[in-house]
Amino acid sequence: MEAAIDHCLSEGAATAAMDFADAVEKAYAHISRRPASGSPRHARGLHLPGLTSWPLARFPYFIFCFKLGDRVDVWQVLHEARDIPAWMSEG
């Protein structure tokens, strides 16, 4: 997430950086209220039970998280162009 904001700022797009941060905060709020609303698509392919992803509104990013009991842990925010299965297999 920081890299995306830094990139926007380095390109002189401060408004886009603020919009991105706002979209992330709104997504976090949604995920905290409705943790089961994310997609389990990557969880099945990677054999990571409980992993869900949520697309970020207006930006080409996904938020990956796990529901752990009564809380949700954000694991990663990744650009949709990344080879997500390969990235997760490396970790």
Protein Blocks (a to p, Z undefined) as FASTA:
>chain_A
ZZmmmmmmmnopaklmmmmmmmmmmmmmmmmmmmmlpcfklmmmnopghiacdddehiac
ddddddehjaccdfbdcdfkbcfklmmmmZZ
